[in-house]
Amino acid sequence: YGEPLEGGEIIEGEAREIGGPTVNPFRRIQPSELIATGIAGIDLNNTIVTGQKIPFFADPDQPYNAVMANVALRAKADKIILGGMGLTNDDFLYFKSVFENAGALDRIVSFVNTTENPPVERLLVPDMALTAAEYFAVDKGEKVLVLLTDMTLYADALAIVSNRMDQIPSKDSMPGSLYSDLAKIYEKAVQLPNGGSITIIAVTTLSGGDITHAIPDNTGYITEGQLFLRNDSDTGKVIVDPFRSLSRLKQLVIGKKTREDHPQVMNACVRLYADAANAKTKLENGFDLSDYDERTLKFAFDYSEKLLAIDVNIEINQMLDTAWGLFAKYFTKEEVAIKEELIKKYWKEA
């Protein structure tokens, strides 16, 4: 109902309709501003741009809410709007304490539906969050980051309501309107000519890692990539998987709003990490490893621990410098295969 949680002061201001139309494409401009999160698995490999819509795909047991809270605190945005759907009381209190302790409550607006509230209320949360985002972005010209968690619980609430209305279910018991319902939310992401923007980062939890389920499947058609969280068996940390993650708009900013070596360093890192994956397959199948294979495995361990892990919090230039340090530690300049002028400028002898 838009009432303050835990007996806060009554909110004053003007009433706005929720669930209105998305911004006319004629009124949009191409996104070109970087959103730095401090997480290297995102900023280095899957850079996010203002006005982008991108989900986290994660298993229910992964710390995706902790990642969202960290992104909220690290991101260079004027306003953060959290739309919590079906949050447990523990998750709600976690978000609250993290934001309070960071002294960030003055720039964070939260719309929260907990597990104790009726599921049908979850359907209002994204519209409320995005209407508030439109106020700050359109009227105030501010950069707004909208965090939505968990869109799977939103879709489950849709299924409950459509079932009560005797609508015939579609794939995976979801309503046939699921694509339109999700698109109505995600298409609110926009870069405006006045400098204001709405960037949407959402969480979609997977059922048993099934990415073909109707919810992630439809989400993938609408959004501009995805950030895939997985547990890394070698380091024991949760990482942003470089093979299954993708930001379709990163080419608009990498090497332009970031350092010139960013695109080449990113590509070299992922290529060498792929070589390590091949070496691991060889090892598991009982084949002998070459010296190069051994070095790629050591590189992959350090790369996961120092750059891909979600607990890494550093600036983009520091990420690039860390990658150059790993190149020099494990490989020759020829093996890294980066342009010679960049090698001369940035190569750091181990």
Secondary structure, DSSP 8 states (H G I E B T S, - for coil): ----GGG-----S----SS-----GGG------EE--S-HHHHTTS-EETT-EEEEEE-TTS-HHHHHHHHHHHS--SEEEEEEEEE-HHHHHHHHHHHHHTT-GGGEEEEEEETTS-GGGGGTHHHHHHHHHHIIIIIT--EEEEEEE-HHHHHHHHHHHHHHTT----GGG--TTHHHHHHHHHTT-EE-TTS-EEEEEEEEE-STT-TTSHHHHHHHHHSSEEEEEEE-TTT-SEEE-TTT-EETTGGGTTTTTS-TTHHHHHHHHHHHHHHHHHHHHHHHTT----HHHHHHHHHHHHHIIIIIBTT----HHHHHHHHHHHHHHH--HHHHT--HHHHHHH----
